[in-house]
């Protein structure tokens, strides 16, 4: 069972105590039919488990009759909604959406009180767990469905359904689904299909609880700053039918952090690969403490650079079919390199020389020699500093280094000459990272002296330094700097190495930052990141074995 350390709210700082769990159980209040509204704001992760391989079973407790035929409708819905594009929204929070979601149903003939208490309903959930042999799995969800005329107190007036953790089996979730047609319109009956929609509330409310249990089974995983889960945030709005292999069912939208809104379907266009070593290392190995750099000058083209133990910069290239490696680009450089491309068949490469100046080498069909056109900023470079470079137009370069005064300094090539240096102010104690996603736009990142990742951008003028994403939950590794890539306008993908030696990923989707996701350990260097197409990111780093590793999204 995944504990979802991969996705923590960006505002969570390293070492902070996790927020308390939601009160148990968590009730779904009747939706406001008169003035329904979306509850905006991102959901965040609070440290608890998520059902990554969920199984839901239904316990029809004490059902002697079924006047509205809810049993076949509910069974058909739950047994066919797994794997649907509607339920796929849970996958962005680490939840599972398997076709085998439904684990079966049981009609328990034991008598049920007229008004069962929550304690009695939890005890029945344990009975059902024993019947199905569920043990204490964190992926198990027992839905206790009560028959007509036997609902818990408050049904239809103060709540429609609820879920929580079973006290006797605290790792297992249960939900309570009363007989929905007893409440009619109060709990979404007839809300989608009018006179033919008496059972609309059954699938709307069951789906509401199903999605919430997957993403917040023990009430300590995913919810927003006000305690609303992904179904709460969209309850009563945008109701619609979906069609599965077993019929047409009314459902509500679910909150998507990725879309920053309520959606009726979600599909991840791409997935992350694992870390893989395709290029090994240059002949003399990679210099201790060296970080890679990456550039791309066309679709399906990658150029990656590392500093070897011989203090030469070495290049490996992916030509769309295979890796070509390693080419020696000559000695002079004692820092990690920086690279960018602004046209097909063009790469500009930078590094710090033995004399503390910034050196430049470019490829335009063949490689130039190393040359220092801009030397160093007035205070000189900070010890161990390595440059960053971005380009927002053809024949435009923006170069950044950390000075001995711990300010980030900026110089730029405007097509015919170098200008600068200008100081962008103190705050950053790491090497910077830079990217451009539009003409005249630069986004600059670095780690501050408080261990948080800071951001500064240029759009006609420079903003101030600000920390919007905080730090990954493990904190940023000592001395580590970020990497950034962009695959579309107003899109940023940010990477940082945590103190756990995992690479962590956060992203700006055009309207807000998402959350830090763990891209797994292996890497002991700062990462390098580049994009060559929409929805494509390539990330590189040096592993514990001194070899170059690669991971991609696409």
Residue pairs with C-beta under 8 A, 6 or more apart in sequence:
1 49
1 51
1 52
1 53
1 137
1 138
1 139
2 49
2 50
2 52
2 94
3 47
3 48
3 49
3 50
4 45
4 47
4 48
4 49
4 50
4 93
4 94
4 221
5 473
5 518
6 94
6 517
6 518
6 519
7 45
7 93
7 94
7 515
7 516
7 517
7 518
8 44
8 45
8 47
8 472
8 473
8 515
8 516
9 42
9 44
9 45
9 46
9 515
9 516
10 44
10 468
10 469
10 470
10 506
10 513
10 514
10 515
10 516
11 44
11 470
12 18
12 44
12 470
12 473
12 516
13 452
13 470
13 471
14 451
14 471
14 472
14 473
14 474
14 475
14 476
14 499
15 475
18 46
18 47
18 220
19 46
21 46
21 48
21 218
21 219
21 220
22 216
22 219
22 220
22 223
22 227
23 219
24 164
24 165
24 219
25 118
25 162
25 163
25 164
25 176
25 219
26 162
26 163
26 164
26 212
26 216
26 219
26 229
27 158
27 159
27 161
27 162
28 159
28 160
28 161
28 162
28 205
28 208
28 209
28 231
28 232
28 235
29 158
29 159
29 160
29 235
30 156
30 157
30 158
30 159
30 160
30 183
30 186
30 187
31 160
31 187
31 188
31 235
31 236
32 236
33 185
33 191
33 236
36 235
36 236
36 237
37 237
38 233
38 234
38 237
38 261
38 262
39 224
39 226
39 228
39 232
39 233
39 234
39 255
40 233
40 261
41 224
41 225
41 226
41 233
42 224
42 257
42 260
42 512
42 514
42 515
43 93
43 222
43 223
43 224
43 228
43 229
43 230
43 233
43 255
43 257
44 222
44 223
44 224
44 225
44 515
45 93
45 221
45 222
45 515
46 220
46 221
46 222
46 223
47 220
47 221
48 216
48 217
48 218
48 219
48 220
48 221
49 138
49 171
49 217
49 218
49 221
50 93
50 94
50 95
50 214
50 215
50 216
50 217
50 221
50 222
51 95
51 96
51 138
51 139
51 141
51 173
51 213
51 214
51 215
51 217
52 94
52 95
52 96
52 139
53 96
53 98
53 139
54 95
54 96
54 98
54 101
54 139
54 141
54 213
54 214
55 100
55 101
55 102
55 103
55 134
55 137
55 139
55 140
55 141
56 78
56 101
56 102
56 103
56 141
56 142
56 143
56 210
56 213
57 102
57 103
57 104
57 105
57 106
57 128
57 132
57 134
57 140
57 141
57 142
57 143
58 74
58 75
58 78
58 104
58 105
58 106
58 143
58 145
58 177
59 105
59 106
59 108
59 124
59 125
59 127
59 128
59 131
59 142
59 143
59 144
59 145
60 71
60 105
60 106
60 107
60 108
60 145
60 147
61 108
61 110
61 112
61 116
61 124
61 144
61 145
61 146
61 147
62 108
62 109
62 110
62 111
62 112
62 146
62 147
62 150
63 71
63 107
63 145
63 147
64 147
65 147
65 148
66 147
66 148
67 148
67 181
68 148
68 179
68 181
68 198
68 199
69 199
70 145
70 179
70 180
70 181
70 199
70 202
71 105
73 199
73 202
73 203
73 249
74 145
74 177
74 202
74 203
74 206
75 102
75 105
76 244
76 246
76 247
76 249
77 202
77 203
77 206
77 207
77 244
77 246
77 247
77 249
78 101
78 102
78 143
78 206
78 210
79 102
79 246
80 102
80 244
80 245
80 246
80 247
81 87
81 101
81 207
81 210
81 242
81 244
81 249
82 97
82 98
82 99
82 100
82 101
82 102
83 97
83 98
83 99
83 101
84 97
84 242
84 244
85 265
85 266
85 267
86 207
86 242
86 251
86 254
86 264
86 265
87 97
87 101
87 207
87 210
87 211
87 214
88 97
88 265
88 266
88 267
88 268
89 211
89 230
89 254
89 255
89 256
89 263
89 265
89 266
90 96
90 97
90 211
90 214
90 215
90 230
90 254
91 97
91 266
91 268
92 256
92 257
92 258
92 266
92 268
93 215
93 221
93 222
93 230
93 257
94 215
95 211
95 214
95 215
96 139
96 214
97 214
103 132
103 134
104 132
106 128
106 131
106 132
108 124
108 127
108 128
108 131
110 124
110 127
112 124
112 146
112 147
112 150
113 120
113 150
114 149
114 150
115 150
115 151
115 152
115 153
116 124
116 146
116 150
116 152
117 152
118 152
118 176
121 144
121 146
121 152
121 174
121 176
122 166
122 167
122 168
122 174
123 168
124 144
125 142
125 144
125 166
125 172
125 174
126 166
126 168
126 169
128 134
128 142
128 144
129 135
129 140
129 142
129 166
129 169
129 172
132 142
134 140
134 142
134 172
136 169
136 171
136 172
137 171
137 172
138 171
138 172
138 217
138 218
140 172
140 173
141 172
141 173
141 174
141 175
141 210
141 213
141 214
141 217
142 166
142 172
142 173
142 174
142 175
143 174
143 175
143 176
143 177
143 206
143 209
143 210
144 174
144 175
144 176
144 177
145 177
145 178
145 179
146 152
146 176
146 177
146 178
146 179
147 179
148 179
148 181
148 182
149 179
149 182
150 179
151 178
151 179
151 182
152 176
152 178
155 178
155 182
155 183
156 178
156 182
156 183
156 186
156 187
157 186
160 178
160 180
160 183
160 186
160 187
160 188
160 201
160 205
160 208
161 175
161 176
161 177
161 178
161 187
161 205
161 206
161 208
161 209
162 175
162 176
162 209
163 173
163 174
163 175
163 176
163 209
163 212
163 213
163 217
164 173
164 174
164 218
164 219
165 171
165 172
165 173
165 174
165 217
165 218
165 219
166 172
166 173
166 174
170 218
171 218
173 213
173 217
173 218
175 209
175 210
175 213
177 205
177 206
177 209
180 187
180 188
180 189
180 199
180 201
180 202
180 205
181 189
181 198
181 199
181 201
181 202
183 189
183 201
184 190
184 198
184 201
185 191
187 201
187 205
188 200
188 201
188 204
188 205
188 236
188 239
188 250
188 252
189 197
189 198
189 199
189 200
189 201
190 197
190 198
190 200
191 197
191 200
191 201
191 204
191 239
191 250
192 200
192 204
192 239
192 240
192 241
192 250
193 200
193 241
193 250
197 250
199 250
200 239
200 250
201 250
203 249
203 250
203 251
204 239
204 250
204 251
204 252
207 231
207 249
207 251
207 252
208 231
208 235
208 252
209 231
211 230
211 231
211 254
212 229
212 230
212 231
212 232
215 221
215 222
215 229
215 230
216 222
216 223
216 229
216 230
222 229
222 230
223 229
224 233
230 254
230 255
231 252
231 254
231 255
233 255
233 262
234 252
234 253
234 254
234 255
234 262
235 252
236 252
237 252
237 253
237 262
238 252
238 253
238 262
238 264
239 250
239 251
239 252
239 253
240 250
240 251
240 253
240 264
241 248
241 249
241 250
241 251
242 248
242 249
242 251
242 264
243 249
251 264
253 262
253 263
253 264
254 262
254 263
254 264
254 266
255 261
255 262
255 263
256 262
256 263
256 266
257 514
257 515
258 266
258 509
258 514
259 266
260 509
260 511
260 512
269 535
270 535
270 536
270 553
270 554
271 553
272 519
272 551
272 552
272 553
273 551
273 552
273 553
274 520
274 551
275 520
275 522
275 523
275 543
275 549
275 550
275 551
276 549
276 550
276 551
277 543
277 547
277 548
277 549
277 550
278 323
278 550
279 304
279 316
279 323
279 325
279 326
279 547
279 548
279 550
280 325
280 547
280 548
281 306
281 326
281 546
281 547
281 548
282 306
282 308
282 312
282 314
282 325
282 326
282 328
283 308
283 326
284 308
284 309
284 310
284 312
285 308
285 309
285 546
286 306
286 307
286 308
286 309
286 542
286 546
286 547
286 548
287 306
287 307
287 308
287 309
287 311
288 309
289 384
289 525
290 306
290 307
290 336
290 525
290 542
291 336
291 386
291 431
291 481
291 525
291 526
291 527
291 528
291 541
291 542
292 304
292 305
292 306
292 336
292 337
292 525
292 527
292 528
292 540
292 541
292 542
292 548
293 304
293 305
293 306
293 336
293 337
293 338
293 339
293 349
293 528
294 302
294 303
294 304
294 305
294 339
294 528
294 529
294 530
294 538
294 540
295 302
295 303
295 305
295 339
295 340
295 341
295 347
295 530
296 302
296 303
296 341
296 530
296 531
296 532
296 538
297 303
297 341
297 343
297 344
297 345
297 346
297 347
298 344
298 532
299 320
299 532
299 533
300 318
300 320
300 532
300 533
301 317
301 318
301 319
301 320
301 532
302 317
302 318
302 530
302 532
302 538
303 315
303 316
303 317
303 318
303 339
303 341
303 347
304 315
304 316
304 317
304 528
304 540
304 548
304 550
305 313
305 314
305 315
305 329
305 337
305 339
305 349
306 313
306 314
306 337
306 542
306 548
307 313
307 314
307 333
307 334
307 335
307 336
307 337
307 351
308 314
308 328
310 331
311 331
311 332
311 333
311 334
312 328
312 329
312 330
312 331
312 333
313 328
313 329
313 330
313 333
313 337
313 349
313 351
313 361
314 325
314 326
314 327
314 328
314 329
315 325
315 326
315 327
315 329
316 323
316 324
316 325
316 326
316 327
316 548
317 323
317 324
317 325
317 327
318 324
329 349
329 361
329 367
330 361
330 369
330 370
332 351
332 353
332 354
332 359
332 370
333 351
333 352
333 353
333 359
333 370
334 351
334 352
334 353
334 354
335 351
335 352
335 384
335 385
335 386
335 387
336 351
336 386
336 431
336 526
337 349
337 350
337 351
337 386
338 349
338 350
338 351
338 386
338 387
338 388
338 389
338 399
339 347
339 348
339 349
339 350
339 389
340 347
340 348
340 389
340 390
340 391
340 397
341 347
341 348
341 391
342 348
342 391
342 393
342 394
342 395
342 396
342 397
343 394
343 395
345 363
345 364
345 365
346 362
346 363
346 364
347 362
347 363
348 360
348 361
348 362
348 389
348 391
348 397
349 360
349 361
349 362
349 363
350 358
350 359
350 360
350 361
350 387
350 389
350 399
351 358
351 359
351 386
351 387
352 358
352 359
352 381
352 385
352 386
352 387
352 401
353 359
353 370
353 372
356 376
356 380
356 381
357 372
357 374
357 375
357 376
358 372
358 374
358 375
358 376
358 381
358 387
358 399
358 401
358 411
359 370
359 371
359 372
360 370
360 371
360 372
360 373
360 374
361 367
361 368
361 369
361 370
361 371
362 368
373 418
374 399
374 411
374 418
374 420
374 421
376 401
377 401
377 403
377 409
377 411
377 420
377 421
377 423
378 403
378 421
379 403
379 404
379 405
379 407
380 403
380 404
381 401
381 402
381 403
381 404
382 402
382 403
382 404
382 406
383 404
384 479
385 401
385 402
385 403
385 431
386 401
386 431
387 399
387 400
387 401
387 431
388 399
388 400
388 401
388 431
388 432
388 433
388 434
388 444
389 397
389 398
389 399
389 400
389 434
390 397
390 398
390 400
390 434
390 435
390 436
390 442
391 397
391 398
391 436
392 398
392 436
392 438
392 439
392 440
392 441
392 442
393 439
393 440
395 413
395 415
396 412
396 413
396 414
396 415
397 412
397 413
398 410
398 411
398 412
398 434
398 436
398 442
398 458
399 410
399 411
399 412
399 413
399 420
400 408
400 409
400 410
400 424
400 432
400 434
400 444
401 408
401 409
401 432
402 408
402 409
402 428
402 429
402 430
402 431
402 432
402 446
403 409
403 423
405 423
405 426
406 426
406 427
406 428
406 429
406 449
407 423
407 424
407 425
407 426
407 428
408 423
408 424
408 425
408 428
408 432
408 444
408 446
408 456
409 420
409 421
409 422
409 423
409 424
410 420
410 421
410 422
410 423
410 424
411 418
411 419
411 420
411 421
411 422
412 418
412 419
412 420
413 419
424 444
424 456
424 462
425 464
425 465
427 446
427 448
427 449
427 454
427 465
428 446
428 447
428 448
428 454
428 465
429 446
429 447
429 448
429 449
430 446
430 447
430 476
430 479
430 480
430 481
430 482
430 526
431 446
431 481
431 526
432 444
432 445
432 446
432 481
433 444
433 445
433 446
433 481
433 482
433 483
433 484
434 442
434 443
434 444
434 445
434 484
435 442
435 443
435 484
435 485
435 486
435 492
436 442
436 443
436 486
437 443
437 486
437 488
437 489
437 490
437 491
437 492
438 489
438 490
440 458
440 459
440 460
441 457
441 458
441 459
442 457
442 458
443 455
443 456
443 457
443 484
443 486
443 492
444 455
444 456
444 457
444 458
445 453
445 454
445 455
445 456
445 482
445 484
445 494
446 453
446 454
446 481
446 482
447 453
447 454
447 476
447 480
447 481
447 482
447 496
448 454
448 465
448 467
450 467
451 471
451 475
451 476
452 467
452 469
452 470
452 471
452 476
453 467
453 469
453 470
453 471
453 476
453 482
453 494
453 496
454 465
454 466
454 467
455 465
455 466
455 467
455 468
455 469
456 462
456 463
456 464
456 465
456 466
457 463
468 513
469 494
469 506
469 513
469 516
471 496
471 516
472 496
472 498
472 502
472 504
472 506
472 516
472 518
473 498
473 504
473 516
474 498
474 499
474 500
474 502
474 504
475 498
475 499
476 496
476 497
476 498
476 499
477 497
477 498
477 499
477 501
478 499
480 496
480 497
480 526
481 496
481 526
482 494
482 495
482 496
482 526
482 527
483 494
483 495
483 496
483 526
483 527
483 528
483 529
483 539
484 492
484 493
484 494
484 495
484 529
485 492
485 493
485 495
485 529
485 530
485 531
485 537
485 538
486 492
486 493
486 531
487 493
487 531
487 533
487 534
487 535
487 536
487 537
488 534
490 508
490 510
491 507
491 508
491 509
491 510
492 507
492 508
493 505
493 506
493 507
493 529
493 531
493 537
494 505
494 506
494 507
494 508
495 503
495 504
495 505
495 519
495 527
495 529
495 539
496 503
496 504
496 527
497 503
497 504
497 523
497 524
497 525
497 526
497 527
497 541
498 504
498 518
500 521
501 521
501 522
501 523
501 524
501 544
502 518
502 519
502 520
502 521
502 523
503 518
503 519
503 520
503 521
503 522
503 523
503 527
503 539
503 541
503 551
504 516
504 517
504 518
504 519
505 516
505 517
505 518
505 519
506 513
506 514
506 515
506 516
506 517
507 513
507 514
508 514
519 539
519 551
522 541
522 543
522 544
522 549
523 541
523 542
523 543
523 549
524 541
524 542
524 543
524 544
525 541
525 542
526 541
527 539
527 540
527 541
528 539
528 540
528 541
529 537
529 538
529 539
529 540
530 537
530 538
531 537
531 538
532 538
533 554
535 553
535 554
536 552
536 553
536 554
537 552
537 553
537 554
538 550
538 551
538 552
539 550
539 551
539 552
539 553
540 548
540 549
540 550
540 551
541 548
541 549
542 548
542 549
543 549
